[in-house]
Amino acid sequence: MKRSTFLLILIQTFILLSRPCIAIFEGSANADIFIRVYKQRGDYGRVALWHEAAAECYSLISIPLNDLSLKHYKRHGDEKWVKRAQKEKDEILERQTFHLNRAKAAWEKSKTEEVVLKKEREKIAKFKLNWLPHYPDRFYEFGIYATYIREQQEQAEQKKDFKKVLNLEADAAEMVAAQYDLILIENGLTEYEKIRDAYLRRAVLLRTLAKRAHAKLPNAGYISEDIGKSIRHKQIISPTVQMPTKKEADEILRIAKADPRVKNQLIDQIGIREYAWFQGFAWTVSFYNHGWGNLAIAIIDDKTGDVLDVLIGEYFEDGNDQLD
């Protein structure tokens, strides 16, 4: 990989990290891995399907999350963050249009048989089902809570405005509930209604506590048993997504590292980091370092443990703006 490409990656990484809700792009970003795999094979039918999947991730996930954040910023009169969210919305729509245009172009070149496309659609359905719950499930770790609400709470605590601290926490609980509604329940995953309702009860309780807050935050003992003993987020286990165990992830990493293509790509590289992620039907294992960025991504079948494909570093240079 050229040094100029590495510098470009650094710039892009800085831009991504500076965004308030970069996590909302994860689903479409992971779809991009499969776009690259099938583009590498010249299988334009499946390239088209994954471009469409990426575009749909924006509709199912990114746009609802952005709308909720924008609503919160407007309610609190924060024009700086309103502008950032509006700019992010424009980027989302631009990316979505890009993927739809690429899908259309890929369909024109497709010679993929329908039986193959049918199987790929089944994989994409599993992919989406795997990704949808990740956003509300991780609300308190990424996005608006970590980048904005916590900062506002810290400022309020310094001013001893504990009523505001609690109301902001209630805002967060209501936002999580809204995410479960918009992203999961409205898409047929009604088993998440109990989780949504738990967060709504949390919000009501926090609003009640806010009315009593004076010189200090209320004692955690005021919190009812069905919500938990802390006014901070208490993880609620999701009913749909089964997170892989560390043992499973370690085995997948071992398989990926043993692949000759991966081993060859990692020769003479230092400071290598790897990351295994389950995509609903297969695993992706990314290898990267700070010197060269992406080195390789291995795609491993979940059932057989076979390495299905490997993307090597040079392939990340071309982007997805061309189909040739």
Secondary structure, DSSP 8 states (H G I E B T S, - for coil): --HHHHHHHHHHHHHHHHSTTGGGGHHHHHHHHHHHHHHHHT-HHHHHHHHHHHHHHIIIIIHHHHHHHHHHHHHTT-HHHHHHHHHHHHHHHHHHHHHHHHHHHHHHH----HHHHHHHHHHHHHHHHHHTTHHHHTTTTSHHIIIIIHHHHHHHHHTT-HHHHHHHHHHHHHHHHHHIIIIIGGGT-GGGHHHHHHHHHHHHHHHHHHHH-SSS---GGGS-TTT-S-SS------SS-----HHHHHHHHHHHHHSHHHHHHHTT--S-EEEEEE-SSEEEEEEEETTTEEEEEEEEETTT--EEEEEEGGGGGSTTS---
